[in-house]
Amino acid sequence: MDQEEAIQFFRKDHQKLEDVVSKLTEFQMKTHKIQGSWTVKDIIAHISAWNWEIILQAELVLSGKKPWYTYKTEADFNKEAVKSRESWSLEKIISEWHESFDTLISKLESFSAEEWNFELDDEWPEGGKVSVSSVFGYRYHGEGHEGGHAKIIRDYFELS
């Protein structure tokens, strides 16, 4: 996927989650356990943390270093990301999600062609070169990260 395609993909993926969240009440977002012990609020907190982390990891790759999640589990990161935000209001969680997404898109738009295609000599555990573009290549339930979670939430609440 080229850089412009990635930007459009992320925007469409984000809109999927925006559409689902817009149909939920605050009560639904804060009380229903959608994935294990996670509520919709927790899922959004998790996504925000990953948006920030992807930005950092792309910078790490550009500096010639391998992303940490190529060699250790993501479970601890996920747990800490949600735990560190559990006392936050739903408004603050949603605000951070929007800010993290906007920053992610700005970062995607800022890469030169050379930066976008920059590769390390390392490979991902599942194969393929570690590159700036590949940092943005995560898929979840056949969607991007936000779209995958949107699908789970939509199915849980039986939304159209």
TORKETOR-966852 format. One record per residue: residue number from 0; chain; x, y, z of N, C-alpha, C in turn. Coordinates in nm, 4 decimals. Layout:
BEGIN
+------+-------+----------+----------+----------+----------+----------+----------+----------+----------+----------+
: resi : chain :       nX :       nY :       nZ :      caX :      caY :      caZ :       cX :       cY :       cZ :
+------+-------+----------+----------+----------+----------+----------+----------+----------+----------+----------+
:  NUM :     A :        X :        Y :        Z :        X :        Y :        Z :        X :        Y :        Z :
...
+------+-------+----------+----------+----------+----------+----------+----------+----------+----------+----------+
//
This chain:
BEGIN
+------+-------+----------+----------+----------+----------+----------+----------+----------+----------+----------+
: resi : chain :       nX :       nY :       nZ :      caX :      caY :      caZ :       cX :       cY :       cZ :
+------+-------+----------+----------+----------+----------+----------+----------+----------+----------+----------+
:    0 :     A :   0.0859 :  -0.1171 :   0.0000 :   0.0000 :   0.0000 :   0.0000 :   0.0903 :   0.1231 :   0.0000 :
:    1 :     A :   0.0625 :   0.2142 :  -0.0914 :   0.1450 :   0.3348 :  -0.0927 :   0.0960 :   0.4314 :   0.0162 :
:    2 :     A :   0.1677 :   0.5389 :   0.0316 :   0.1422 :   0.6335 :   0.1398 :   0.0015 :   0.6944 :   0.1322 :
:    3 :     A :  -0.0399 :   0.7394 :   0.0153 :  -0.1735 :   0.7995 :   0.0015 :  -0.2831 :   0.6966 :   0.0278 :
:    4 :     A :  -0.2627 :   0.5754 :  -0.0189 :  -0.3592 :   0.4681 :   0.0086 :  -0.3680 :   0.4404 :   0.1585 :
:    5 :     A :  -0.2545 :   0.4434 :   0.2255 :  -0.2527 :   0.4213 :   0.3704 :  -0.3301 :   0.5311 :   0.4438 :
:    6 :     A :  -0.3111 :   0.6543 :   0.4023 :  -0.3825 :   0.7669 :   0.4645 :  -0.5327 :   0.7480 :   0.4476 :
:    7 :     A :  -0.5757 :   0.7168 :   0.3264 :  -0.7190 :   0.6965 :   0.3009 :  -0.7727 :   0.5754 :   0.3768 :
:    8 :     A :  -0.6926 :   0.4695 :   0.3842 :  -0.7317 :   0.3498 :   0.4582 :  -0.7553 :   0.3842 :   0.6054 :
:    9 :     A :  -0.6603 :   0.4572 :   0.6654 :  -0.6743 :   0.4948 :   0.8067 :  -0.7964 :   0.5834 :   0.8282 :
:   10 :     A :  -0.8218 :   0.6746 :   0.7380 :  -0.9392 :   0.7621 :   0.7526 :  -1.0697 :   0.6820 :   0.7456 :
:   11 :     A :  -1.0790 :   0.5915 :   0.6507 :  -1.2005 :   0.5091 :   0.6389 :  -1.2164 :   0.4177 :   0.7590 :
:   12 :     A :  -1.1058 :   0.3620 :   0.8047 :  -1.1071 :   0.2727 :   0.9203 :  -1.1530 :   0.3486 :   1.0454 :
:   13 :     A :  -1.1018 :   0.4681 :   1.0628 :  -1.1406 :   0.5524 :   1.1766 :  -1.2895 :   0.5852 :   1.1697 :
:   14 :     A :  -1.3384 :   0.6133 :   1.0517 :  -1.4801 :   0.6479 :   1.0359 :  -1.5700 :   0.5319 :   1.0762 :
:   15 :     A :  -1.5258 :   0.4104 :   1.0528 :  -1.6040 :   0.2933 :   1.0934 :  -1.6268 :   0.2941 :   1.2447 :
:   16 :     A :  -1.5222 :   0.3233 :   1.3196 :  -1.5369 :   0.3279 :   1.4645 :  -1.6171 :   0.4497 :   1.5079 :
:   17 :     A :  -1.5953 :   0.5629 :   1.4430 :  -1.6749 :   0.6833 :   1.4724 :  -1.8239 :   0.6534 :   1.4537 :
:   18 :     A :  -1.8587 :   0.5862 :   1.3444 :  -1.9984 :   0.5548 :   1.3159 :  -2.0593 :   0.4658 :   1.4238 :
:   19 :     A :  -1.9851 :   0.3658 :   1.4679 :  -2.0348 :   0.2757 :   1.5719 :  -2.0489 :   0.3503 :   1.7045 :
:   20 :     A :  -1.9469 :   0.4232 :   1.7440 :  -1.9490 :   0.4953 :   1.8710 :  -2.0634 :   0.5965 :   1.8754 :
:   21 :     A :  -2.0930 :   0.6590 :   1.7633 :  -2.1999 :   0.7601 :   1.7592 :  -2.3380 :   0.7010 :   1.7888 :
:   22 :     A :  -2.3512 :   0.5708 :   1.7765 :  -2.4799 :   0.5048 :   1.8000 :  -2.4960 :   0.4556 :   1.9436 :
:   23 :     A :  -2.3918 :   0.4729 :   2.0247 :  -2.3945 :   0.4203 :   2.1611 :  -2.4186 :   0.5294 :   2.2637 :
:   24 :     A :  -2.4799 :   0.4893 :   2.3730 :  -2.4977 :   0.5816 :   2.4851 :  -2.3730 :   0.5774 :   2.5731 :
:   25 :     A :  -2.3603 :   0.6776 :   2.6571 :  -2.2489 :   0.6788 :   2.7533 :  -2.2550 :   0.5540 :   2.8407 :
:   26 :     A :  -2.3733 :   0.5168 :   2.8840 :  -2.3912 :   0.3981 :   2.9667 :  -2.3375 :   0.2738 :   2.8954 :
:   27 :     A :  -2.3742 :   0.2566 :   2.7687 :  -2.3266 :   0.1412 :   2.6925 :  -2.1739 :   0.1414 :   2.6815 :
:   28 :     A :  -2.1166 :   0.2584 :   2.6592 :  -1.9712 :   0.2673 :   2.6404 :  -1.8937 :   0.2420 :   2.7695 :
:   29 :     A :  -1.9559 :   0.2692 :   2.8824 :  -1.8842 :   0.2584 :   3.0093 :  -1.9136 :   0.1312 :   3.0884 :
:   30 :     A :  -2.0180 :   0.0578 :   3.0531 :  -2.0560 :  -0.0555 :   3.1379 :  -2.0500 :  -0.1920 :   3.0707 :
:   31 :     A :  -2.0828 :  -0.2014 :   2.9441 :  -2.0840 :  -0.3316 :   2.8770 :  -1.9415 :  -0.3812 :   2.8535 :
:   32 :     A :  -1.9152 :  -0.5039 :   2.8966 :  -1.7849 :  -0.5670 :   2.8750 :  -1.7874 :  -0.6313 :   2.7361 :
:   33 :     A :  -1.7163 :  -0.5700 :   2.6431 :  -1.7207 :  -0.6105 :   2.5024 :  -1.6166 :  -0.7174 :   2.4705 :
:   34 :     A :  -1.4951 :  -0.6944 :   2.5174 :  -1.3840 :  -0.7867 :   2.4914 :  -1.3184 :  -0.8178 :   2.6252 :
:   35 :     A :  -1.3440 :  -0.9367 :   2.6766 :  -1.2927 :  -0.9709 :   2.8088 :  -1.3496 :  -0.8734 :   2.9107 :
:   36 :     A :  -1.2615 :  -0.8032 :   2.9803 :  -1.3060 :  -0.7052 :   3.0805 :  -1.3129 :  -0.5638 :   3.0239 :
:   37 :     A :  -1.2890 :  -0.5488 :   2.8956 :  -1.2850 :  -0.4155 :   2.8337 :  -1.4217 :  -0.3668 :   2.7904 :
:   38 :     A :  -1.4496 :  -0.2415 :   2.8261 :  -1.5669 :  -0.1702 :   2.7777 :  -1.5303 :  -0.0977 :   2.6482 :
:   39 :     A :  -1.6270 :  -0.0344 :   2.5857 :  -1.5978 :   0.0476 :   2.4674 :  -1.5010 :   0.1589 :   2.5063 :
:   40 :     A :  -1.5208 :   0.2183 :   2.6224 :  -1.4295 :   0.3223 :   2.6716 :  -1.2861 :   0.2678 :   2.6776 :
:   41 :     A :  -1.2694 :   0.1470 :   2.7296 :  -1.1363 :   0.0857 :   2.7387 :  -1.0779 :   0.0582 :   2.6005 :
:   42 :     A :  -1.1619 :   0.0134 :   2.5092 :  -1.1163 :  -0.0148 :   2.3726 :  -1.0658 :   0.1137 :   2.3070 :
:   43 :     A :  -1.1398 :   0.2218 :   2.3249 :  -1.0969 :   0.3500 :   2.2675 :  -0.9669 :   0.3968 :   2.3316 :
:   44 :     A :  -0.9526 :   0.3779 :   2.4628 :  -0.8268 :   0.4125 :   2.5310 :  -0.7112 :   0.3314 :   2.4727 :
:   45 :     A :  -0.7353 :   0.2049 :   2.4504 :  -0.6361 :   0.1139 :   2.3919 :  -0.5959 :   0.1615 :   2.2516 :
:   46 :     A :  -0.6931 :   0.1997 :   2.1713 :  -0.6648 :   0.2463 :   2.0350 :  -0.5825 :   0.3751 :   2.0385 :
:   47 :     A :  -0.6191 :   0.4670 :   2.1263 :  -0.5418 :   0.5921 :   2.1389 :  -0.3963 :   0.5627 :   2.1731 :
:   48 :     A :  -0.3760 :   0.4746 :   2.2693 :  -0.2394 :   0.4400 :   2.3094 :  -0.1608 :   0.3846 :   2.1910 :
:   49 :     A :  -0.2253 :   0.3010 :   2.1112 :  -0.1570 :   0.2450 :   1.9951 :  -0.1329 :   0.3497 :   1.8868 :
:   50 :     A :  -0.2263 :   0.4438 :   1.8701 :  -0.2015 :   0.5506 :   1.7725 :  -0.0740 :   0.6254 :   1.8086 :
:   51 :     A :  -0.0613 :   0.6617 :   1.9364 :   0.0607 :   0.7312 :   1.9809 :   0.1830 :   0.6421 :   1.9626 :
:   52 :     A :   0.1679 :   0.5147 :   1.9952 :   0.2816 :   0.4228 :   1.9878 :   0.3283 :   0.4008 :   1.8445 :
:   53 :     A :   0.2364 :   0.3922 :   1.7512 :   0.2734 :   0.3748 :   1.6106 :   0.3573 :   0.4935 :   1.5629 :
:   54 :     A :   0.3179 :   0.6125 :   1.6031 :   0.3957 :   0.7325 :   1.5677 :   0.5379 :   0.7199 :   1.6221 :
:   55 :     A :   0.5499 :   0.6821 :   1.7479 :   0.6826 :   0.6667 :   1.8098 :   0.7638 :   0.5574 :   1.7419 :
:   56 :     A :   0.6973 :   0.4465 :   1.7104 :   0.7696 :   0.3346 :   1.6506 :   0.8145 :   0.3655 :   1.5076 :
:   57 :     A :   0.7376 :   0.4425 :   1.4335 :   0.7806 :   0.4838 :   1.2993 :   0.9069 :   0.5684 :   1.3102 :
:   58 :     A :   0.9104 :   0.6577 :   1.4091 :   1.0303 :   0.7392 :   1.4328 :   1.1488 :   0.6516 :   1.4719 :
:   59 :     A :   1.1222 :   0.5498 :   1.5512 :   1.2275 :   0.4570 :   1.5923 :   1.2869 :   0.3861 :   1.4699 :
:   60 :     A :   1.2005 :   0.3394 :   1.3809 :   1.2474 :   0.2736 :   1.2584 :   1.3316 :   0.3706 :   1.1761 :
:   61 :     A :   1.2858 :   0.4940 :   1.1631 :   1.3629 :   0.5936 :   1.0866 :   1.5002 :   0.6193 :   1.1473 :
:   62 :     A :   1.5126 :   0.5977 :   1.2771 :   1.6426 :   0.6164 :   1.3422 :   1.7267 :   0.4881 :   1.3361 :
:   63 :     A :   1.6741 :   0.3861 :   1.2670 :   1.7496 :   0.2626 :   1.2477 :   1.7297 :   0.1592 :   1.3562 :
:   64 :     A :   1.6303 :   0.1786 :   1.4430 :   1.6057 :   0.0854 :   1.5533 :   1.4785 :   0.0058 :   1.5286 :
:   65 :     A :   1.4789 :  -0.1142 :   1.5808 :   1.3682 :  -0.2068 :   1.5646 :   1.2571 :  -0.1755 :   1.6657 :
:   66 :     A :   1.1302 :  -0.1766 :   1.6232 :   1.0197 :  -0.1561 :   1.7183 :   1.0197 :  -0.2637 :   1.8262 :
:   67 :     A :   0.9870 :  -0.2256 :   1.9479 :   0.9878 :  -0.3213 :   2.0589 :   0.8915 :  -0.4363 :   2.0372 :
:   68 :     A :   0.7810 :  -0.4135 :   1.9704 :   0.6823 :  -0.5197 :   1.9560 :   0.7180 :  -0.6218 :   1.8491 :
:   69 :     A :   0.8379 :  -0.6126 :   1.7946 :   0.8839 :  -0.7192 :   1.7051 :   0.9442 :  -0.8335 :   1.7867 :
:   70 :     A :   0.9719 :  -0.8093 :   1.9147 :   1.0383 :  -0.9131 :   1.9933 :   0.9787 :  -0.9345 :   2.1324 :
:   71 :     A :   0.8715 :  -0.8678 :   2.1681 :   0.8046 :  -0.8977 :   2.2949 :   0.6542 :  -0.8821 :   2.2791 :
:   72 :     A :   0.5811 :  -0.9322 :   2.3768 :   0.4356 :  -0.9367 :   2.3682 :   0.3708 :  -0.7983 :   2.3759 :
:   73 :     A :   0.2586 :  -0.7860 :   2.3084 :   0.1803 :  -0.6635 :   2.3118 :   0.0831 :  -0.6627 :   2.4301 :
:   74 :     A :   0.0607 :  -0.7790 :   2.4913 :  -0.0385 :  -0.7908 :   2.5990 :  -0.0088 :  -0.6962 :   2.7160 :
:   75 :     A :   0.1174 :  -0.6873 :   2.7558 :   0.1512 :  -0.5985 :   2.8672 :   0.1296 :  -0.4523 :   2.8303 :
:   76 :     A :   0.1654 :  -0.4160 :   2.7073 :   0.1412 :  -0.2787 :   2.6616 :  -0.0088 :  -0.2484 :   2.6666 :
:   77 :     A :  -0.0902 :  -0.3398 :   2.6153 :  -0.2350 :  -0.3194 :   2.6126 :  -0.2906 :  -0.3019 :   2.7536 :
:   78 :     A :  -0.2476 :  -0.3882 :   2.8425 :  -0.2955 :  -0.3838 :   2.9812 :  -0.2592 :  -0.2501 :   3.0463 :
:   79 :     A :  -0.1349 :  -0.2083 :   3.0312 :  -0.0886 :  -0.0825 :   3.0905 :  -0.1580 :   0.0384 :   3.0272 :
:   80 :     A :  -0.1783 :   0.0344 :   2.8974 :  -0.2428 :   0.1463 :   2.8273 :  -0.3832 :   0.1709 :   2.8811 :
:   81 :     A :  -0.4574 :   0.0634 :   2.9007 :  -0.5939 :   0.0767 :   2.9512 :  -0.5927 :   0.1142 :   3.0989 :
:   82 :     A :  -0.5081 :   0.0493 :   3.1766 :  -0.5007 :   0.0767 :   3.3203 :  -0.4641 :   0.2226 :   3.3473 :
:   83 :     A :  -0.3704 :   0.2768 :   3.2726 :  -0.3252 :   0.4148 :   3.2959 :  -0.4331 :   0.5179 :   3.2632 :
:   84 :     A :  -0.5367 :   0.4762 :   3.1916 :  -0.6436 :   0.5675 :   3.1523 :  -0.7775 :   0.5357 :   3.2199 :
:   85 :     A :  -0.7803 :   0.4370 :   3.3089 :  -0.9090 :   0.3928 :   3.3634 :  -0.9816 :   0.4989 :   3.4461 :
:   86 :     A :  -0.9089 :   0.5920 :   3.5059 :  -0.9739 :   0.6966 :   3.5856 :  -1.0198 :   0.8153 :   3.4998 :
:   87 :     A :  -0.9847 :   0.8158 :   3.3731 :  -1.0210 :   0.9258 :   3.2845 :  -1.1703 :   0.9223 :   3.2538 :
:   88 :     A :  -1.2267 :   1.0388 :   3.2333 :  -1.3670 :   1.0473 :   3.1917 :  -1.3800 :   0.9980 :   3.0480 :
:   89 :     A :  -1.5013 :   0.9606 :   3.0117 :  -1.5276 :   0.9202 :   2.8736 :  -1.4949 :   1.0340 :   2.7778 :
:   90 :     A :  -1.5285 :   1.1558 :   2.8171 :  -1.4976 :   1.2724 :   2.7323 :  -1.3479 :   1.2844 :   2.7064 :
:   91 :     A :  -1.2684 :   1.2659 :   2.8112 :  -1.1234 :   1.2762 :   2.7956 :  -1.0705 :   1.1631 :   2.7070 :
:   92 :     A :  -1.1240 :   1.0434 :   2.7241 :  -1.0826 :   0.9288 :   2.6414 :  -1.1124 :   0.9567 :   2.4942 :
:   93 :     A :  -1.2318 :   1.0049 :   2.4658 :  -1.2702 :   1.0323 :   2.3269 :  -1.1882 :   1.1479 :   2.2698 :
:   94 :     A :  -1.1631 :   1.2478 :   2.3516 :  -1.0805 :   1.3605 :   2.3067 :  -0.9394 :   1.3139 :   2.2709 :
:   95 :     A :  -0.8816 :   1.2296 :   2.3563 :  -0.7477 :   1.1778 :   2.3263 :  -0.7495 :   1.0931 :   2.2000 :
:   96 :     A :  -0.8531 :   1.0145 :   2.1823 :  -0.8648 :   0.9310 :   2.0623 :  -0.8637 :   1.0185 :   1.9370 :
:   97 :     A :  -0.9426 :   1.1240 :   1.9365 :  -0.9446 :   1.2150 :   1.8210 :  -0.8085 :   1.2815 :   1.8004 :
:   98 :     A :  -0.7488 :   1.3282 :   1.9085 :  -0.6171 :   1.3928 :   1.8986 :  -0.5117 :   1.2946 :   1.8474 :
:   99 :     A :  -0.5127 :   1.1725 :   1.9001 :  -0.4129 :   1.0733 :   1.8571 :  -0.4317 :   1.0374 :   1.7101 :
:  100 :     A :  -0.5571 :   1.0285 :   1.6661 :  -0.5821 :   0.9977 :   1.5257 :  -0.5373 :   1.1118 :   1.4351 :
:  101 :     A :  -0.5732 :   1.2336 :   1.4720 :  -0.5315 :   1.3498 :   1.3911 :  -0.3797 :   1.3590 :   1.3814 :
:  102 :     A :  -0.3119 :   1.3311 :   1.4919 :  -0.1655 :   1.3344 :   1.4930 :  -0.1089 :   1.2225 :   1.4068 :
:  103 :     A :  -0.1722 :   1.1062 :   1.4122 :  -0.1296 :   0.9929 :   1.3299 :  -0.1411 :   1.0263 :   1.1813 :
:  104 :     A :  -0.2525 :   1.0861 :   1.1423 :  -0.2705 :   1.1249 :   1.0020 :  -0.1676 :   1.2307 :   0.9624 :
:  105 :     A :  -0.1448 :   1.3276 :   1.0488 :  -0.0433 :   1.4306 :   1.0201 :   0.0940 :   1.3667 :   1.0012 :
:  106 :     A :   0.1248 :   1.2690 :   1.0847 :   0.2537 :   1.1991 :   1.0723 :   0.2587 :   1.1240 :   0.9400 :
:  107 :     A :   0.1538 :   1.0541 :   0.9061 :   0.1499 :   0.9822 :   0.7780 :   0.1716 :   1.0771 :   0.6611 :
:  108 :     A :   0.1081 :   1.1922 :   0.6656 :   0.1192 :   1.2899 :   0.5573 :   0.2576 :   1.3544 :   0.5509 :
:  109 :     A :   0.3299 :   1.3529 :   0.6615 :   0.4582 :   1.4240 :   0.6678 :   0.5766 :   1.3461 :   0.6110 :
:  110 :     A :   0.5625 :   1.2158 :   0.5952 :   0.6753 :   1.1364 :   0.5479 :   0.7088 :   1.1685 :   0.4026 :
:  111 :     A :   0.8370 :   1.1828 :   0.3758 :   0.8813 :   1.1899 :   0.2366 :   0.8705 :   1.0489 :   0.1782 :
:  112 :     A :   0.8781 :   1.0360 :   0.0474 :   0.8746 :   0.9043 :  -0.0168 :   0.9900 :   0.8181 :   0.0332 :
:  113 :     A :   1.1047 :   0.8801 :   0.0514 :   1.2209 :   0.8063 :   0.1011 :   1.1961 :   0.7537 :   0.2423 :
:  114 :     A :   1.1392 :   0.8369 :   0.3279 :   1.1090 :   0.7937 :   0.4651 :   1.0026 :   0.6839 :   0.4649 :
:  115 :     A :   0.8970 :   0.7005 :   0.3880 :   0.7892 :   0.6023 :   0.3833 :   0.8413 :   0.4643 :   0.3439 :
:  116 :     A :   0.9373 :   0.4596 :   0.2540 :   0.9918 :   0.3334 :   0.2037 :   1.1152 :   0.2848 :   0.2787 :
:  117 :     A :   1.1589 :   0.3573 :   0.3810 :   1.2782 :   0.3205 :   0.4565 :   1.2596 :   0.1845 :   0.5233 :
:  118 :     A :   1.3591 :   0.0964 :   0.5058 :   1.3548 :  -0.0387 :   0.5629 :   1.4761 :  -0.0630 :   0.6514 :
:  119 :     A :   1.4539 :  -0.1463 :   0.7527 :   1.5640 :  -0.1976 :   0.8344 :   1.6061 :  -0.3329 :   0.7768 :
:  120 :     A :   1.7165 :  -0.3855 :   0.8244 :   1.7577 :  -0.5198 :   0.7838 :   1.6802 :  -0.6266 :   0.8607 :
:  121 :     A :   1.6048 :  -0.5857 :   0.9618 :   1.5278 :  -0.6783 :   1.0450 :   1.3963 :  -0.7165 :   0.9788 :
:  122 :     A :   1.3395 :  -0.8305 :   1.0266 :   1.2094 :  -0.8751 :   0.9782 :   1.1112 :  -0.8859 :   1.0939 :
:  123 :     A :   0.9829 :  -0.8728 :   1.0606 :   0.8763 :  -0.8942 :   1.1577 :   0.8713 :  -1.0424 :   1.1920 :
:  124 :     A :   0.8241 :  -1.0779 :   1.3116 :   0.8151 :  -1.2204 :   1.3480 :   0.7325 :  -1.3021 :   1.2477 :
:  125 :     A :   0.6302 :  -1.2405 :   1.1880 :   0.5464 :  -1.3111 :   1.0911 :   0.5986 :  -1.2995 :   0.9483 :
:  126 :     A :   0.7151 :  -1.2369 :   0.9331 :   0.7781 :  -1.2240 :   0.8019 :   0.7631 :  -1.0848 :   0.7443 :
:  127 :     A :   0.8487 :  -1.0520 :   0.6507 :   0.8474 :  -0.9214 :   0.5860 :   0.9411 :  -0.8238 :   0.6555 :
:  128 :     A :   0.9999 :  -0.7377 :   0.5766 :   1.0947 :  -0.6383 :   0.6283 :   1.0253 :  -0.5367 :   0.7194 :
:  129 :     A :   1.0961 :  -0.4977 :   0.8243 :   1.0496 :  -0.3882 :   0.9093 :   1.0786 :  -0.2592 :   0.8346 :
:  130 :     A :   0.9737 :  -0.1833 :   0.8081 :   0.9871 :  -0.0565 :   0.7371 :   0.8916 :   0.0435 :   0.8000 :
:  131 :     A :   0.9088 :   0.1698 :   0.7641 :   0.8159 :   0.2708 :   0.8131 :   0.6747 :   0.2359 :   0.7664 :
:  132 :     A :   0.6595 :   0.2042 :   0.6397 :   0.5255 :   0.1727 :   0.5886 :   0.4659 :   0.0506 :   0.6589 :
:  133 :     A :   0.5494 :  -0.0483 :   0.6911 :   0.4962 :  -0.1690 :   0.7553 :   0.4520 :  -0.1446 :   0.8990 :
:  134 :     A :   0.5063 :  -0.0423 :   0.9646 :   0.4620 :  -0.0077 :   1.0999 :   0.3122 :   0.0256 :   1.0975 :
:  135 :     A :   0.2650 :   0.0786 :   0.9862 :   0.1247 :   0.1182 :   0.9715 :   0.0387 :   0.0071 :   0.9104 :
:  136 :     A :   0.0931 :  -0.1142 :   0.8998 :   0.0248 :  -0.2219 :   0.8293 :  -0.0543 :  -0.3192 :   0.9135 :
:  137 :     A :  -0.0693 :  -0.2947 :   1.0427 :  -0.1402 :  -0.3878 :   1.1306 :  -0.2861 :  -0.4053 :   1.0883 :
:  138 :     A :  -0.3323 :  -0.5297 :   1.0896 :  -0.4717 :  -0.5606 :   1.0586 :  -0.5306 :  -0.6421 :   1.1741 :
:  139 :     A :  -0.6594 :  -0.6170 :   1.1992 :  -0.7286 :  -0.6791 :   1.3111 :  -0.8676 :  -0.7205 :   1.2650 :
:  140 :     A :  -0.8969 :  -0.8495 :   1.2726 :  -1.0256 :  -0.9028 :   1.2269 :  -1.0550 :  -0.8624 :   1.0822 :
:  141 :     A :  -0.9507 :  -0.8660 :   0.9992 :  -0.9658 :  -0.8352 :   0.8579 :  -0.9812 :  -0.6879 :   0.8259 :
:  142 :     A :  -0.9627 :  -0.6035 :   0.9231 :  -0.9762 :  -0.4579 :   0.9082 :  -0.8492 :  -0.3931 :   0.9618 :
:  143 :     A :  -0.8461 :  -0.2599 :   0.9577 :  -0.7431 :  -0.1894 :   1.0319 :  -0.7740 :  -0.2020 :   1.1805 :
:  144 :     A :  -0.6903 :  -0.1473 :   1.2637 :  -0.7085 :  -0.1597 :   1.4079 :  -0.8440 :  -0.1053 :   1.4541 :
:  145 :     A :  -0.8775 :   0.0164 :   1.4125 :  -1.0036 :   0.0761 :   1.4545 :  -1.1229 :   0.0046 :   1.3924 :
:  146 :     A :  -1.1130 :  -0.0302 :   1.2671 :  -1.2218 :  -0.1007 :   1.1998 :  -1.2476 :  -0.2382 :   1.2582 :
:  147 :     A :  -1.1412 :  -0.3072 :   1.2974 :  -1.1561 :  -0.4387 :   1.3607 :  -1.2311 :  -0.4286 :   1.4926 :
:  148 :     A :  -1.1949 :  -0.3286 :   1.5721 :  -1.2671 :  -0.3084 :   1.6978 :  -1.4101 :  -0.2607 :   1.6714 :
:  149 :     A :  -1.4295 :  -0.1782 :   1.5701 :  -1.5646 :  -0.1333 :   1.5355 :  -1.6529 :  -0.2537 :   1.5027 :
:  150 :     A :  -1.5978 :  -0.3488 :   1.4286 :  -1.6729 :  -0.4688 :   1.3914 :  -1.7160 :  -0.5470 :   1.5164 :
:  151 :     A :  -1.6254 :  -0.5619 :   1.6119 :  -1.6568 :  -0.6344 :   1.7354 :  -1.7664 :  -0.5622 :   1.8146 :
:  152 :     A :  -1.7536 :  -0.4315 :   1.8269 :  -1.8527 :  -0.3519 :   1.9011 :  -1.9882 :  -0.3560 :   1.8296 :
:  153 :     A :  -1.9859 :  -0.3378 :   1.6991 :  -2.1094 :  -0.3407 :   1.6194 :  -2.1803 :  -0.4753 :   1.6361 :
:  154 :     A :  -2.1046 :  -0.5840 :   1.6288 :  -2.1635 :  -0.7165 :   1.6445 :  -2.2186 :  -0.7378 :   1.7854 :
:  155 :     A :  -2.1477 :  -0.6915 :   1.8850 :  -2.1914 :  -0.7073 :   2.0237 :  -2.3256 :  -0.6375 :   2.0464 :
:  156 :     A :  -2.3387 :  -0.5163 :   1.9976 :  -2.4616 :  -0.4404 :   2.0178 :  -2.5653 :  -0.4629 :   1.9060 :
:  157 :     A :  -2.5294 :  -0.5492 :   1.8105 :  -2.6176 :  -0.5816 :   1.6984 :  -2.6625 :  -0.4556 :   1.6247 :
:  158 :     A :  -2.5644 :  -0.3721 :   1.5930 :  -2.5900 :  -0.2469 :   1.5210 :  -2.5833 :  -0.2739 :   1.3710 :
:  159 :     A :  -2.6561 :  -0.1934 :   1.2948 :  -2.6526 :  -0.2104 :   1.1497 :  -2.5414 :  -0.1280 :   1.0893 :
+------+-------+----------+----------+----------+----------+----------+----------+----------+----------+----------+
//
